[in-house]
Amino acid sequence: MTASRLFYDNETDKVKQIQDFFSLADDKKIGILNTYRNGVGPVGRSMATARRDGPDFLFLANKHSRKFSDLESNKEVQITFQDNKTQDWISISGTATTVDNSDPRIKEVWSRGAAAWFGDLGDGKHDGSPDDPRMTLIEVKSKYVSYYKTEVGLLGYAKEVAGAAITGGVANTGVLRELSEQDLEKARSMK
């Protein structure tokens, strides 16, 4: 393994890197959305991705949850995804905006599974449907992305890690990539 493999992959075309990012993100439906709480710091919670729009992400959320007060103070967020089988991971830094229940995208991304996280309060209004006034969207516009894409199978991964442990070398299991704000603007036109 060459020393350059330890750093970000600058050899692969950015269009291919963006396509790989999209593919990895589409395979990972649950991530950690981190907001920043005054006096505490980063606060994470597991969230299901409602939809990926290019490099940006939509999440359905209950407007009464604490994440909304976090976002009122600081719009900067981080989303992380990891696949424990392949060891692929994605880290996304971005800016979050929130919308109320009148946004038509809620009906587009709502599912019966989403209703389970809201519940039916039995008042004919707060029923977990797309019309439930608690149902809101958090939209994250990505500003920076880094990700690791594994390029070996399970046996290759084990061989690389064991070999590195024995020799003191570095396991060569995949590529580390980063997408800048400029790259992400290009990605928005690719979706």
Salt bridges, closest charged atoms under 4 A:
ASP9 OD2 - ARG177 NE 2.87
ASP20 OD1 - LYS16 NZ 2.87
ASP20 OD2 - ARG177 NH1 2.58
ASP26 OD1 - ARG52 NE 2.66
ASP53 OD1 - ARG51 NE 3.02
ASP56 OD1 - ARG188 NH2 2.79
ASP70 OD1 - ARG37 NE 2.75
ASP70 OD2 - ARG45 NH2 3.41
GLU76 OE1 - LYS143 NZ 3.18
ASP103 OD2 - ARG105 NH2 2.91
GLU108 OE1 - ARG51 NH1 2.77
ASP123 OD2 - HIS126 ND1 2.59
ASP131 OD1 - LYS107 NZ 2.66
ASP132 OD2 - ARG134 NH2 2.57
GLU139 OE1 - ARG105 NH1 3.29
GLU151 OE1 - ARG5 NH2 3.51
ASP183 OD2 - LYS14 NZ 3.37
GLU185 OE2 - ARG188 NH1 2.96
